[in-house]
């Protein structure tokens, strides 16, 4: 059996799956101040009266990393950057505790200027005095030679072993220094809290006697071991939306171009699929205006959900973007779209009288009946989703679009159908589909689709091999592997090696695909002196299986 848990903005969903059959589900309110307790309570609900030894694995999708970044009240975080010549440091000044040092690795991974160790020691000493407790270190071409990043790490650990350190080369093997700096910074600011979260989860599971391997869902729709994610917590940003996308894959029979909608209490997540393949962000995810190197599934979240507050302003109905609590029908402080659904008989939850009472002042202000105000709220809610979907499609048709498998060969994307999941999905599906003039699917078990997607997602990992035959080595930064090669080393050999190393690291029979393969000769005078080879491979995201729906 597989146990999956998805921590949403409003509710935390849990699922137990045996082969293709759903055995048990759980839905509880998310306590964002005590996420680990929420997860453990969900686990307890699922394993009650069951033999926990029958569980094969536990998979979590968590909003922790995203929430920590979205707060923008970051802990004091140092950045030590080695940009080398030709770049203005002002573009990478994400932290007020950013320090630029001399030193340089060139594009071929050669050290052309060493770092000043005494300056590094002085910088670290000053940062510690200012209250910095985590430091990110990032060099321009460190993905091709991490020597200087490792040297700085050793200097810090020598005197300050308590400092959390993030090294840029361990996060991504691809080029793009601005994105690597941003990724290093974000990983640094969340690492301490994330490690505390993991420690609490592990302690709680041990207490329950759950000794199974625990995995966490990443932004690319794949999973990684929870303990391993402590080094790269930034990989888990957009873990929740990824669970939504994998959940839709597990429940829906997707043909043509499909819009995926996950309507939650706090947000609505929008995703797209082409012939069953999710759209992908190959360059990296953007979060809080930080462009990262973290590859992920395409998702757009809008701040409209079933529990978004509804108010009247300038004689207009305003929905969201804030959520002040539960719907009024469940004892919340303000009217919400959920209350409108209850009044219209489209949702059977909470107290119908409380829902009516919450809408009554709004109806009086606009001189409408209770039913009329409820209908208008739902119509505006659906219209906002419609407009955002059309805006996203127009954006796709003006840019390059990728799925997890390939670059699409056509540019005009036209939606064919709609799949809707989430708590209010059943009540809203027909109305949204009518506005978009699309057929729709409303899968069974759609209320816990995210937990299903997390439970069934495959383990994934990516890595980049960089080789320089004139220097006689290849290097895989994500795996920390550096080995010698001779002058005859070629692209075919590089592909075989990177696939083999990736399989050994994951230790299971996975489908590995090459997403980038480049080879070019280096010429000096009239002679070829060697070859530069760069290969990126990844374990393809996907599901271990689907479920009966």
N, C-alpha and C positions, 0 to 999 in steps of 0.2 A: 504493500500500500504506500501511496505517496500523500504527504501532508503539505498543503499549501496555504499560506497566509498572506493576505494583501492588506496593508495598512493604508486606508484611504483618508481623505480629509475629514470625513464625517463618521464613517463606520469602518471597522476592521472585519474583513470576511475571512472565513476559514473553510477548508474543504478536505475531505478524506476521499481518495480515489483508489479503487482496487481494479487494476487493468483498465477497462473502459467504463466502469460503473462507479457512480458517485454513492458513497456509503453514508456520509454524514456532512452536514454543513453547520456553520456558526456565523452569527452576525452580532457584533457588539459595538458600542460607541467607542470611538478612538479618543484616548486621553493623550494629547500631544505633549503634555508635560511628563508623562510616564509611558513612553512608547514601549519600553521593554516589558512593563507590567501588562500592557494591553496584549502584546503578542503571547505572553505566557498564559494569560487567562483564556485566550482563544485556543491555545494548545490543550489546556485542561478540559475545555468544553468538548473538544474533538476526541480525546483519548479516553474520556470517561466510559467505564464499563467495557473497554477494549484492551486486548493484549498489545501493549505498545511495542513489543518485540517484532510484531508483524509489519511495522512501518519501516520502509526501505530508506526514505530520505525525507528531509524537511526543507522546504524552500520558502523564503520570505521575499516579499517585495515591500520596500520601505521608503517612506517619504523623508526620512531623517536628513540625508545629505541635501536634498532639495530645500527642505525647510531651513536648515542652518545657513544655506547660501542666500535664501530669499529674505531672511531677517535683516541682513545688511548691518547688523551690529556685531561686527567681526572682532574676535580677540586680537590682541597685538601680535602681528605676524610679520616676521622679517623675511625679506627677499634679498638674496645675494646673487647678483646677475653677472654673467661674463659674456657680454654681447660681442666682444671683439671689435675690429675696425669696421667702419662703414655704416653703423646703425646709430640712430639717435636714441639714447636711453629714455628720453621723456615719454616715448610711446609705451613703455613697460612699467611705468611708475604706478602700479596698482595699489601698492601699500605705502603709507607714510614712513614705513621702516624699510624702504628699498635702498640698497647700497650697490653701487656699480664698482667692480674691480677690474684691473687690467689682467691680461692673459688672453689666450686665443687658441682654439683648435680650428684648423681650416676645413674646407668642404670635403677633403679626403680623409679627415680624421687624424691629421698630423698636428702635434703640438708645435706651434710656431712661436709662442711666447708663454713662459711659465707664469704662475700666479705668485704674488707677493705674500708669503705665508704670515709674516708679521702683521701686515695690513689686515689680513683676514682675522687674525687673533684679536686685534684692536677693535675691529668692527663688531665681532661677536660679543666681546666684553661690553661694548657700549650698548648694544641691543639688549643684552641681559639686564643692564642697569635701568633701561627704559621699560622693563617689564615684559619683554618679548619671551614667549615660551615655546614658540614653534618657528622654524626657519625653513624656507624653500630655497634650493640652490639650483640654478638653471644656466647652462652654457649654450651658446648658439648651435654648435655642432656636436653637442654631448651625446646625441644618439648614434654618432659614428665613432666616438671615442670618449668614454665617461671619465677619463683619468682625472681631470681637474675637479669635477663634481665630487668624485670619491675622495680626493685629497682634502677638499674642504670639509667633507663629512667627518673624516678621521680627525682633523684638527678640532672640530666642535666636540666630538665625542670624548676626546682626550681629557678635556677639562670640564665639559658640561654634559655628562651622560643623560641628564634628565630632559634635555631638549628634544622635542619631536622634529625629525628632519625629513623633508621630502626632496628627492632628487628627480630633476626633470626627465632624465634619460630613461627612468624606470616607468614612466607613464605612457610614453608613445615613442615608437621608432621612426615616425615620419618627420619630414622637414616641415617647417613653419614655426619660426621662433616666437613670434608674438602669441600664437595659440598655445605653444608649449609653456611660455611664461604664465599665461592666464590659468592654464590647467594646473601648473605647479602651485600657484598661489591658492587656488580654490581647494586643492587637496590638503594644503598646509592648514588652512583655517578650520577645516572640519575634522582633521585626523584625531585630535585629542578626544572630542566628544564622541566620535564614532567608535573609538577603541573602548571607551567606557560603556557604550551601548552593547558592543559585542560581549564584553566581560559579564554584564548583567544577564544577557540572553543565555550565555553558556552556563552560568551559575544556576539560573532558573531551570533550564532543561536537565541539568545534572541532578537537581533536587527531585525532578519528576521521574527520573530514571530513563530519560530519553538520551541514549548515547549515539544515535544515528548521526551521520554526517549532515551538517546544516549548510545550505547554500543560500545565496542572495541573488536576486534578479538584477541584471545590469541594464543599461540603457539600450543595448543592442538586441534585447530580447533573449539573451542567453543567461546562464547562471555561472557563478563561481563560488568556491568554498568560502564560507563566512569568515573564517580565520584569515584566509589569504586576502580577502577584501580589505582587511585592516591597513594594508600597505597602500592600497589605491582606492580609498572610499569614494573618490570623485567618479569612479566608474559606475556608481550606483545612482547618480543623478538621473532623474526621469525614470526611476525604477517602477513607480506606480503606473504612469502611462504605458510603459512597456508591458506591464502585466495586462492592462486593458487590451492592447493589440494582440498579445499572445492568446488572451481569452477569446477574442473574436475569432481568431484562427482556429481555436479548438472547438468552437461551437457552430460556426457558420460554414456553409458550402459556398465559397466565394468564387464568382465568375465575373469576367469583365472587370470594369473599374468600380470598386466598392468603396463607399464612404462608411467609416466606422464611427459610431457615436457612443460614448460612455457618459451617461448623464448621472452625476453624483449629487450629493447634497451641497457641496461647495463649488465645484467646477463641472464643466462639460469638456471632455477630451475628444478631439477630432483627429482621426487618422484616415489613411488611404491605402488601398490594396489594388494591385493590378494582377489579374489572373491568380489571385491567392497569395501574392508576394507583397509584403508591406513596403511602403516607400521608406527610403533610408536617407540619413544625413551623412554622406561619406566624408565630408570635410571636418565635421565635428558639431556638437551641440552648442547652441547659444543659450546661456542662462544669466539672467540679470545683466544683460549687455556684455557679458564676458564670452568671447569666442574661444571655445576649447578645442582640443584634439580628441575628445571623447566621441567616438562614432556611436550613432544611435538611430533608432527608428524615428520616422517623422511623426511628430505629434504637435498639436496646437491646443493649448488649454485656454478656455475663456471663463471668466469669473461669474458664471451664471449656473446655479444649481438649484435643486429642489428646495433648499433651505435659504436661498438668497433673500435678503430683506426686500420688502416691497413698500415704497413710500410714494406720496404725491408731492410733486414739485412743479410750480408754474402750470398747474392744471394738467400735468402729464403724469402717467404712471412710470415710476423709475424702479427698475429691478437691479439689485446688487450695486456695486460688486461685492460689498461686504456681507459676511454671514455672521449674525449676532447670536446665533444659537439654534436650537431645534425649531421646527415649525410650531406655530401657535397651538395647533391641534394637539401637540405633544408637550405643551407647557412652555413653549418658547416665548420670547418677549415681543416679537413682531410678526406681522403677516408675511407669508411666503408663497411661492408658486405651489408648494405642496398643499397649503391650506385651500388654495383655489381649486386644486384637483379634488380635495375632499368635499368641498361645497358642491362641485359639479357631479359628484358620485363616481369620479374616475379613479379614486384611491380610497381604500377602506382601512384607514389607520387613524389612531388617536380619537379625539373627541370632536364630533361634528359640530357641536354647539360652540366650542372654543374657536374653531376655524371660522364660523360665521361671524362671531363677535369680533374677531381680528380684522375682518374685511369690511365690517359695517361703517367705521369712520371714513374709510377710503371711498366707499360707495356714496356716502352723504356728501362728501366734498365735490364729487363729480356728478351728483344728482343722478345716480344709477341704482339699479336694484343690486342685491347681493349677487345674484346669478350673472348679471351683466358685467359687474366688475371682475368676477372670477373668470369669465370668458375672455375679457380683454387682457387680463394678466397672462393667461396661458397663450393667447395669440401673440402678444408682444414677446414673451419668452421664446416661442418657436420661431418668430420672425428674426430675433437676434441670432439664433443659431443658423438660420437660413442665410442671412447676410454674410456671416463669417465664413461659411462653407464656400459661397460664391466668390468671396474675396480671395480665399486660399487657392481655389482652382484657377482664377485669373492670374495669380502669382506664378503658379506652376507653368502656365502656358507662356510665360515670358522668361523661363530659366531652364537649366538642365535638370532633369528629373531622374532619380535612380530608384531602383528597388533593391532588396537585399541580394538579388542575383545579378543585376546588370543595369547598365545605362539604357534607358528607354530609347528606342530608335525613332519615336515620333514625339512631337512637342505638344500637340493639342490633346489635353486630357479632358475627357467628358465622362461624367459619372453615369453609371448604368443602374446601380441599386444601392440600397442602404441597409446596414445592420446596426441595430440599436440594442445596447445593454445598459444595465444600471437599475437602481431602484425605481425611478419614475418611467422607465422605458415603455412598459406596457400601456401606460396612460397617454403617453405623448407620441408614440411611434407613428400612428396613422396621421396625426396632424402635421408632424414635421415632414413626413414622406409626401403628403399632399402638396405642401408648399414648394417642395423641390421637384414635384412631378416624377417621383421615382417609386418603384416597387420596393418593399422592405421585408427584412427578416427580423423576427423577434424570437431568438433561440430560447429553448427551455434552459433553466438554470442561469438565465442572464443576470440575475441579481448577484450571483457569486462568480461571474465569469472571470474577474481579475484573479481571484484565488486559484481558479482552475488553470489559467494561463501560466501563473507562477509555478504551480505544482508540476506541470508537464513540459516546461521549457528545458531545452538541452543545455549542457555545459558548453560555453564558447570561450575562445581566446584568440587573440591575434598577435602576430609578431612580424618584425621586419628584419631581414638579413641584408647587411651591407658588406660587400667584399671589394677589396682593392688588391688585385693580383700583383701589382708592382711592389706593394709593401708585404705581400704574402700572408694576408689574413682575411677572415670574415668575422663579423660581429653581429650578434642578435641582442639588442639592448634590453628588450622586455624580459628575456630569459637569462641575461648576464653571461652569455656564452661567447667566448672568443677563441678561435682555433686557426691554425696555420693552413694555407693552401699553396699550391704551386702555380706556376705561370699558365698552366693549361686549364685552370679552373674555369668553368663556363656556366651559362644560364641554366642549362638542363641539370647540372650537378647541384647548383644552388637551390633549385626548386625541390629536388629530392631531399636535400639536407634539411631545409626549413620545414617541410612536411613531416619528416621523421622526428625532428626535435620537438615539434609541436605535439605530435602524437605521444611521444614519451612523457612529455610534461603533463599532459592531461590523463594519460594512462587509460584510454579506452578507445575502441574502434570508432573514430569520428570521421565524418565527411569533411575533408579539408579542401578549400578552394584558394586559388591564387588570385588576388585582387589587383596586384600590380607587379609587373615584370619589366625591368629595364636593364640594358647592357650597352655600354659604349666604350670605344677604345680611347686610351690616352696617348696622345702623340707628342713627341718632342723632336723638333726638327723635322726630319723625314721618316722617323722611325716610330713604330708603335712600342710603347714601353710597358703597357699593361692594360688592364680592363677594369672598369668600375661596374659592379653588378648590384642591383637593388631589387629584392623580392619581398612582397608583403603577402602573407598567408593568413587565413583565418578559418576557424572552425565555424561552419555555416550555422547561423541561428535557425532555430526551428523547434518543432514539438516532438517529443518522444512518441506521442500518439495523440489521437483525439478522444473525445468522450461521446457516449450516446446522448444525442440531444434531439 
